[in-house]
Amino acid sequence: MRRKFKLKVSYTFNGCFTLRAASGKEAARLVSEQCGTVLSAIQTTLGEESEVDWHFDKHPRLAVREVIALPETLDGEKLPRVQVFHPGQRVFWRDPADETSGYYTVCSGNDDVEEPSDDDIIRICSSASEAEVFPCELRPVFKKR
């Protein structure tokens, strides 16, 4: 069965601006305040006197930041579904209290229960800490192929 996923990505363009300014500090300020990119072009509000010359690669570097499995629906209603987590699985967790977030490994999961539920406790750990969390707080981390 094919599932629907939402991927958070970032694109990085590397390039340089060449312009006239009184100092390097002023040049940096001018570029950060008055130059930018949109999907089809590079834009600037610098005047003609600045002689802006830009060189950017046409192919950005893509980085997948997060993969989220979207819930399935039936006649527009969301089906209840509990994610199953198994020991050794990599996950991303953001503390609901916003004290910490990061990548963890599942130490004990809910893969051994007959009926996984939202009330299951999943124990996750990293080199710095460990926590007991609910399945809805975790996002599986998928390896790039």
TORKOLPA-100530 format. One record per residue: residue number from 1; residue in one letter; x, y negated, z of N, C-alpha, C in turn; chain. Coordinates in pm, whole numbers, plus 50000, padded with zeros to 5 digits. Layout:
+-----+---------+-------+-------+-------+-------+-------+-------+-------+-------+-------+--------+
: num : residuo :    nx :    ny :    nz :   cax :   cay :   caz :    cx :    cy :    cz : cadena :
+-----+---------+-------+-------+-------+-------+-------+-------+-------+-------+-------+--------+
: NUM :       A :     X :     Y :     Z :     X :     Y :     Z :     X :     Y :     Z :      A :
...
+-----+---------+-------+-------+-------+-------+-------+-------+-------+-------+-------+--------+
% end
This chain:
+-----+---------+-------+-------+-------+-------+-------+-------+-------+-------+-------+--------+
: num : residuo :    nx :    ny :    nz :   cax :   cay :   caz :    cx :    cy :    cz : cadena :
+-----+---------+-------+-------+-------+-------+-------+-------+-------+-------+-------+--------+
:   1 :       M : 50084 : 50118 : 50000 : 50000 : 50000 : 50000 : 50089 : 49875 : 50000 :      A :
:   2 :       R : 50060 : 49784 : 49911 : 50135 : 49659 : 49905 : 50075 : 49559 : 50004 :      A :
:   3 :       R : 50162 : 49491 : 50079 : 50116 : 49394 : 50178 : 50153 : 49254 : 50135 :      A :
:   4 :       K : 50090 : 49158 : 50197 : 50118 : 49018 : 50168 : 50215 : 48965 : 50274 :      A :
:   5 :       F : 50317 : 48890 : 50229 : 50416 : 48833 : 50318 : 50430 : 48684 : 50292 :      A :
:   6 :       K : 50461 : 48611 : 50398 : 50492 : 48469 : 50387 : 50641 : 48456 : 50417 :      A :
:   7 :       L : 50716 : 48394 : 50327 : 50859 : 48378 : 50347 : 50893 : 48230 : 50365 :      A :
:   8 :       K : 50963 : 48200 : 50473 : 51013 : 48064 : 50493 : 51154 : 48061 : 50435 :      A :
:   9 :       V : 51176 : 47970 : 50342 : 51304 : 47963 : 50273 : 51359 : 47821 : 50278 :      A :
:  10 :       S : 51487 : 47809 : 50252 : 51547 : 47677 : 50234 : 51638 : 47684 : 50112 :      A :
:  11 :       Y : 51640 : 47575 : 50039 : 51724 : 47563 : 49922 : 51830 : 47457 : 49952 :      A :
:  12 :       T : 51954 : 47488 : 49922 : 52063 : 47395 : 49946 : 52127 : 47355 : 49814 :      A :
:  13 :       F : 52126 : 47227 : 49786 : 52195 : 47172 : 49670 : 52325 : 47110 : 49720 :      A :
:  14 :       N : 52434 : 47141 : 49657 : 52561 : 47077 : 49690 : 52597 : 46985 : 49576 :      A :
:  15 :       G : 52645 : 46868 : 49609 : 52682 : 46773 : 49505 : 52745 : 46650 : 49566 :      A :
:  16 :       C : 52768 : 46551 : 49484 : 52829 : 46429 : 49537 : 52769 : 46307 : 49468 :      A :
:  17 :       F : 52767 : 46197 : 49541 : 52728 : 46067 : 49489 : 52856 : 45984 : 49480 :      A :
:  18 :       T : 52871 : 45909 : 49374 : 52981 : 45814 : 49362 : 52917 : 45676 : 49350 :      A :
:  19 :       L : 52951 : 45584 : 49440 : 52892 : 45451 : 49436 : 52988 : 45349 : 49491 :      A :
:  20 :       R : 52960 : 45223 : 49464 : 53042 : 45113 : 49515 : 52982 : 45065 : 49647 :      A :
:  21 :       A : 53070 : 45046 : 49747 : 53028 : 44995 : 49877 : 53147 : 44926 : 49942 :      A :
:  22 :       A : 53122 : 44847 : 50046 : 53228 : 44774 : 50115 : 53316 : 44866 : 50197 :      A :
:  23 :       S : 53260 : 44978 : 50246 : 53338 : 45072 : 50327 : 53278 : 45212 : 50314 :      A :
:  24 :       G : 53352 : 45310 : 50361 : 53301 : 45448 : 50361 : 53178 : 45461 : 50448 :      A :
:  25 :       K : 53177 : 45389 : 50561 : 53063 : 45393 : 50652 : 52938 : 45337 : 50584 :      A :
:  26 :       E : 52957 : 45225 : 50512 : 52843 : 45166 : 50441 : 52796 : 45260 : 50329 :      A :
:  27 :       A : 52889 : 45324 : 50259 : 52852 : 45417 : 50152 : 52769 : 45532 : 50208 :      A :
:  28 :       A : 52811 : 45587 : 50322 : 52736 : 45697 : 50385 : 52596 : 45650 : 50426 :      A :
:  29 :       R : 52587 : 45529 : 50480 : 52458 : 45475 : 50520 : 52367 : 45454 : 50399 :      A :
:  30 :       L : 52422 : 45398 : 50293 : 52343 : 45373 : 50172 : 52288 : 45503 : 50114 :      A :
:  31 :       V : 52373 : 45605 : 50105 : 52327 : 45732 : 50048 : 52222 : 45797 : 50138 :      A :
:  32 :       S : 52245 : 45797 : 50270 : 52148 : 45862 : 50359 : 52015 : 45787 : 50363 :      A :
:  33 :       E : 52016 : 45655 : 50347 : 51893 : 45577 : 50352 : 51823 : 45563 : 50217 :      A :
:  34 :       Q : 51899 : 45561 : 50107 : 51840 : 45522 : 49980 : 51853 : 45625 : 49868 :      A :
:  35 :       C : 51907 : 45740 : 49895 : 51919 : 45843 : 49791 : 51854 : 45972 : 49841 :      A :
:  36 :       G : 51796 : 46047 : 49751 : 51734 : 46173 : 49789 : 51704 : 46256 : 49667 :      A :
:  37 :       T : 51654 : 46375 : 49690 : 51620 : 46463 : 49578 : 51473 : 46499 : 49583 :      A :
:  38 :       V : 51417 : 46519 : 49467 : 51285 : 46578 : 49451 : 51307 : 46695 : 49357 :      A :
:  39 :       L : 51208 : 46780 : 49339 : 51230 : 46900 : 49260 : 51271 : 46874 : 49116 :      A :
:  40 :       S : 51232 : 46762 : 49058 : 51264 : 46741 : 48918 : 51379 : 46643 : 48893 :      A :
:  41 :       A : 51422 : 46568 : 48993 : 51524 : 46467 : 48969 : 51587 : 46420 : 49099 :      A :
:  42 :       I : 51693 : 46343 : 49085 : 51755 : 46277 : 49199 : 51709 : 46132 : 49195 :      A :
:  43 :       Q : 51661 : 46081 : 49307 : 51603 : 45947 : 49314 : 51692 : 45857 : 49399 :      A :
:  44 :       T : 51692 : 45727 : 49367 : 51762 : 45630 : 49449 : 51689 : 45496 : 49443 :      A :
:  45 :       T : 51702 : 45420 : 49551 : 51648 : 45284 : 49552 : 51762 : 45184 : 49555 :      A :
:  46 :       L : 51885 : 45232 : 49532 : 51999 : 45142 : 49524 : 51987 : 45058 : 49398 :      A :
:  47 :       G : 52033 : 44937 : 49404 : 52024 : 44849 : 49289 : 52124 : 44885 : 49180 :      A :
:  48 :       E : 52113 : 44817 : 49067 : 52201 : 44840 : 48952 : 52348 : 44815 : 48987 :      A :
:  49 :       E : 52374 : 44721 : 49078 : 52512 : 44686 : 49112 : 52589 : 44799 : 49180 :      A :
:  50 :       S : 52520 : 44902 : 49226 : 52586 : 45010 : 49298 : 52656 : 45110 : 49207 :      A :
:  51 :       E : 52624 : 45112 : 49079 : 52686 : 45205 : 48983 : 52682 : 45348 : 49036 :      A :
:  52 :       V : 52566 : 45396 : 49071 : 52553 : 45531 : 49126 : 52577 : 45635 : 49018 :      A :
:  53 :       D : 52664 : 45730 : 49047 : 52691 : 45842 : 48956 : 52678 : 45967 : 49041 :      A :
:  54 :       W : 52590 : 46057 : 49005 : 52571 : 46177 : 49085 : 52596 : 46302 : 49005 :      A :
:  55 :       H : 52648 : 46400 : 49072 : 52676 : 46530 : 49010 : 52627 : 46638 : 49106 :      A :
:  56 :       F : 52522 : 46708 : 49068 : 52466 : 46814 : 49151 : 52452 : 46940 : 49069 :      A :
:  57 :       D : 52477 : 47051 : 49134 : 52456 : 47181 : 49070 : 52307 : 47197 : 49041 :      A :
:  58 :       K : 52275 : 47256 : 48929 : 52134 : 47275 : 48892 : 52071 : 47395 : 48960 :      A :
:  59 :       H : 52151 : 47480 : 49017 : 52101 : 47603 : 49078 : 52130 : 47601 : 49228 :      A :
:  60 :       P : 52027 : 47578 : 49310 : 52050 : 47571 : 49454 : 52076 : 47709 : 49513 :      A :
:  61 :       R : 52133 : 47708 : 49633 : 52154 : 47831 : 49707 : 52027 : 47857 : 49788 :      A :
:  62 :       L : 51975 : 47978 : 49780 : 51852 : 48015 : 49849 : 51887 : 48093 : 49975 :      A :
:  63 :       A : 51824 : 48057 : 50085 : 51839 : 48133 : 50209 : 51699 : 48164 : 50262 :      A :
:  64 :       V : 51671 : 48293 : 50284 : 51544 : 48333 : 50342 : 51559 : 48321 : 50493 :      A :
:  65 :       R : 51478 : 48236 : 50555 : 51489 : 48208 : 50699 : 51402 : 48300 : 50784 :      A :
:  66 :       E : 51285 : 48338 : 50732 : 51194 : 48420 : 50812 : 51097 : 48491 : 50719 :      A :
:  67 :       V : 51066 : 48616 : 50751 : 50968 : 48693 : 50676 : 50855 : 48727 : 50772 :      A :
:  68 :       I : 50732 : 48689 : 50735 : 50617 : 48712 : 50822 : 50516 : 48797 : 50747 :      A :
:  69 :       A : 50480 : 48911 : 50805 : 50376 : 48996 : 50747 : 50242 : 48932 : 50778 :      A :
:  70 :       L : 50165 : 48901 : 50675 : 50035 : 48838 : 50695 : 49929 : 48944 : 50723 :      A :
:  71 :       P : 49830 : 48910 : 50804 : 49724 : 49007 : 50835 : 49639 : 49036 : 50712 :      A :
:  72 :       E : 49593 : 49158 : 50705 : 49504 : 49197 : 50596 : 49362 : 49154 : 50630 :      A :
:  73 :       T : 49279 : 49132 : 50530 : 49141 : 49092 : 50554 : 49046 : 49186 : 50482 :      A :
:  74 :       L : 48923 : 49192 : 50532 : 48818 : 49271 : 50470 : 48695 : 49181 : 50463 :      A :
:  75 :       D : 48650 : 49150 : 50343 : 48537 : 49058 : 50324 : 48559 : 48926 : 50397 :      A :
:  76 :       G : 48683 : 48877 : 50392 : 48714 : 48749 : 50454 : 48737 : 48754 : 50603 :      A :
:  77 :       E : 48716 : 48871 : 50667 : 48738 : 48882 : 50811 : 48870 : 48952 : 50836 :      A :
:  78 :       K : 48946 : 48897 : 50930 : 49076 : 48953 : 50963 : 49060 : 49088 : 51032 :      A :
:  79 :       L : 49134 : 49186 : 50985 : 49131 : 49317 : 51049 : 49222 : 49316 : 51171 :      A :
:  80 :       P : 49177 : 49370 : 51282 : 49265 : 49378 : 51399 : 49378 : 49475 : 51367 :      A :
:  81 :       R : 49500 : 49431 : 51391 : 49614 : 49516 : 51360 : 49725 : 49483 : 51457 :      A :
:  82 :       V : 49782 : 49584 : 51518 : 49891 : 49563 : 51612 : 50019 : 49614 : 51547 :      A :
:  83 :       Q : 50119 : 49530 : 51546 : 50249 : 49568 : 51491 : 50313 : 49674 : 51580 :      A :
:  84 :       V : 50373 : 49774 : 51519 : 50444 : 49878 : 51593 : 50593 : 49845 : 51590 :      A :
:  85 :       F : 50655 : 49845 : 51708 : 50798 : 49816 : 51720 : 50869 : 49938 : 51777 :      A :
:  86 :       H : 50986 : 49967 : 51723 : 51061 : 50085 : 51768 : 51200 : 50043 : 51817 :      A :
:  87 :       P : 51259 : 50121 : 51909 : 51391 : 50088 : 51961 : 51493 : 50073 : 51848 :      A :
:  88 :       G : 51577 : 49971 : 51862 : 51680 : 49945 : 51763 : 51637 : 49846 : 51655 :      A :
:  89 :       Q : 51508 : 49817 : 51647 : 51457 : 49725 : 51545 : 51498 : 49582 : 51578 :      A :
:  90 :       R : 51538 : 49505 : 51476 : 51573 : 49364 : 51494 : 51446 : 49279 : 51484 :      A :
:  91 :       V : 51431 : 49185 : 51577 : 51314 : 49098 : 51580 : 51357 : 48955 : 51611 :      A :
:  92 :       F : 51269 : 48861 : 51578 : 51287 : 48721 : 51617 : 51182 : 48690 : 51722 :      A :
:  93 :       W : 51225 : 48625 : 51830 : 51132 : 48590 : 51938 : 51152 : 48445 : 51977 :      A :
:  94 :       R : 51042 : 48371 : 51986 : 51044 : 48234 : 52038 : 50967 : 48236 : 52168 :      A :
:  95 :       D : 51035 : 48204 : 52276 : 50974 : 48200 : 52408 : 50856 : 48104 : 52407 :      A :
:  96 :       P : 50736 : 48149 : 52451 : 50620 : 48059 : 52454 : 50644 : 47932 : 52536 :      A :
:  97 :       A : 50734 : 47938 : 52634 : 50765 : 47821 : 52715 : 50870 : 47732 : 52647 :      A :
:  98 :       D : 50914 : 47771 : 52527 : 51013 : 47696 : 52448 : 51147 : 47680 : 52520 :      A :
:  99 :       E : 51183 : 47777 : 52605 : 51312 : 47771 : 52672 : 51420 : 47838 : 52589 :      A :
: 100 :       T : 51382 : 47936 : 52507 : 51481 : 48006 : 52426 : 51414 : 48065 : 52303 :      A :
: 101 :       S : 51494 : 48092 : 52204 : 51446 : 48164 : 52086 : 51568 : 48224 : 52018 :      A :
: 102 :       G : 51544 : 48328 : 51939 : 51656 : 48388 : 51868 : 51627 : 48530 : 51825 :      A :
: 103 :       Y : 51733 : 48595 : 51781 : 51723 : 48731 : 51731 : 51754 : 48829 : 51844 :      A :
: 104 :       Y : 51671 : 48931 : 51854 : 51684 : 49031 : 51960 : 51674 : 49170 : 51899 :      A :
: 105 :       T : 51707 : 49269 : 51981 : 51691 : 49409 : 51944 : 51587 : 49469 : 52037 :      A :
: 106 :       V : 51496 : 49549 : 51982 : 51395 : 49615 : 52065 : 51464 : 49725 : 52145 :      A :
: 107 :       C : 51452 : 49719 : 52279 : 51510 : 49822 : 52366 : 51409 : 49933 : 52391 :      A :
: 108 :       S : 51285 : 49896 : 52416 : 51178 : 49996 : 52425 : 51056 : 49936 : 52358 :      A :
: 109 :       G : 50996 : 50015 : 52270 : 50886 : 49964 : 52189 : 50753 : 50029 : 52222 :      A :
: 110 :       N : 50661 : 50020 : 52127 : 50530 : 50080 : 52142 : 50508 : 50189 : 52037 :      A :
: 111 :       D : 50617 : 50243 : 51983 : 50607 : 50344 : 51879 : 50571 : 50482 : 51933 :      A :
: 112 :       D : 50575 : 50497 : 52064 : 50546 : 50628 : 52122 : 50405 : 50636 : 52181 :      A :
: 113 :       V : 50326 : 50531 : 52167 : 50189 : 50534 : 52219 : 50092 : 50575 : 52109 :      A :
: 114 :       E : 49985 : 50642 : 52149 : 49889 : 50692 : 52050 : 49813 : 50580 : 51982 :      A :
: 115 :       E : 49769 : 50481 : 52059 : 49694 : 50367 : 52005 : 49765 : 50238 : 52043 :      A :
: 116 :       P : 49851 : 50183 : 51956 : 49918 : 50057 : 51989 : 49814 : 49947 : 52014 :      A :
: 117 :       S : 49841 : 49861 : 52113 : 49747 : 49754 : 52145 : 49821 : 49623 : 52169 :      A :
: 118 :       D : 49745 : 49513 : 52170 : 49803 : 49382 : 52197 : 49856 : 49371 : 52339 :      A :
: 119 :       D : 49814 : 49462 : 52427 : 49857 : 49458 : 52566 : 49986 : 49535 : 52592 :      A :
: 120 :       D : 50039 : 49603 : 52489 : 50165 : 49677 : 52506 : 50276 : 49581 : 52546 :      A :
: 121 :       I : 50368 : 49631 : 52626 : 50485 : 49552 : 52664 : 50604 : 49604 : 52583 :      A :
: 122 :       I : 50670 : 49513 : 52513 : 50788 : 49546 : 52434 : 50908 : 49485 : 52506 :      A :
: 123 :       R : 51009 : 49566 : 52535 : 51131 : 49514 : 52599 : 51232 : 49483 : 52490 :      A :
: 124 :       I : 51279 : 49358 : 52487 : 51379 : 49316 : 52389 : 51504 : 49269 : 52461 :      A :
: 125 :       C : 51618 : 49281 : 52394 : 51743 : 49238 : 52457 : 51839 : 49182 : 52353 :      A :
: 126 :       S : 51927 : 49096 : 52402 : 52037 : 49042 : 52322 : 52160 : 49050 : 52410 :      A :
: 127 :       S : 52272 : 49003 : 52361 : 52393 : 49009 : 52442 : 52383 : 48917 : 52564 :      A :
: 128 :       A : 52296 : 48816 : 52557 : 52285 : 48719 : 52665 : 52166 : 48738 : 52758 :      A :
: 129 :       S : 52060 : 48806 : 52710 : 51941 : 48815 : 52794 : 51851 : 48930 : 52750 :      A :
: 130 :       E : 51749 : 48954 : 52832 : 51645 : 49049 : 52793 : 51512 : 48997 : 52844 :      A :
: 131 :       A : 51404 : 49045 : 52781 : 51270 : 48997 : 52818 : 51168 : 49104 : 52786 :      A :
: 132 :       E : 51053 : 49096 : 52854 : 50939 : 49182 : 52824 : 50832 : 49093 : 52762 :      A :
: 133 :       V : 50788 : 49130 : 52642 : 50698 : 49044 : 52565 : 50585 : 49126 : 52504 :      A :
: 134 :       F : 50485 : 49057 : 52454 : 50374 : 49122 : 52384 : 50406 : 49131 : 52235 :      A :
: 135 :       P : 50349 : 49230 : 52165 : 50376 : 49246 : 52021 : 50348 : 49121 : 51938 :      A :
: 136 :       C : 50244 : 49044 : 51975 : 50208 : 48926 : 51896 : 50313 : 48816 : 51903 :      A :
: 137 :       E : 50408 : 48824 : 51998 : 50512 : 48722 : 52012 : 50633 : 48750 : 51924 :      A :
: 138 :       L : 50640 : 48868 : 51864 : 50758 : 48909 : 51788 : 50735 : 48901 : 51638 :      A :
: 139 :       R : 50841 : 48873 : 51566 : 50841 : 48877 : 51420 : 50952 : 48972 : 51376 :      A :
: 140 :       P : 50917 : 49075 : 51298 : 51021 : 49167 : 51249 : 51120 : 49092 : 51160 :      A :
: 141 :       V : 51244 : 49134 : 51166 : 51348 : 49077 : 51079 : 51381 : 49182 : 50975 :      A :
: 142 :       F : 51365 : 49146 : 50850 : 51392 : 49239 : 50741 : 51529 : 49209 : 50682 :      A :
: 143 :       K : 51604 : 49313 : 50651 : 51735 : 49296 : 50590 : 51718 : 49258 : 50444 :      A :
: 144 :       K : 51810 : 49170 : 50397 : 51810 : 49135 : 50255 : 51865 : 49253 : 50177 :      A :
: 145 :       R : 51812 : 49271 : 50058 : 51863 : 49381 : 49974 : 51960 : 49328 : 49873 :      A :
+-----+---------+-------+-------+-------+-------+-------+-------+-------+-------+-------+--------+
% end
